[in-house]
Amino acid sequence: MRALTKRELERQDFVDNEVFELIQRLAPSAKIKWDIEMIGKVRDSIFSAVSGKVGGLNERQFYP
């Protein structure tokens, strides 16, 4: 498996941070800590819901 590029790592960080922020906004009274497993589940659900509606978006583009 090849190493990710700096751009790909930045994209992963961006997506994970955005997902975590969304979770925090949706549950503002909850004290939710960073949990990459939870973030990954939400991220995968978002990709699944969006990928069929956005032409040409593949998983590698969304989350390398």
Residue pairs with C-beta under 8 A, 6 or more apart in sequence:
4 12
4 64
8 64
11 63
11 64
12 63
12 64
15 43
15 62
15 63
16 36
16 39
16 43
19 39
19 42
19 43
19 46
20 34
20 39
22 42
23 32
23 38
23 39
23 42
24 32
32 38
43 63
47 59
47 62
47 63
50 57
50 62
51 57
51 58
51 59
51 62
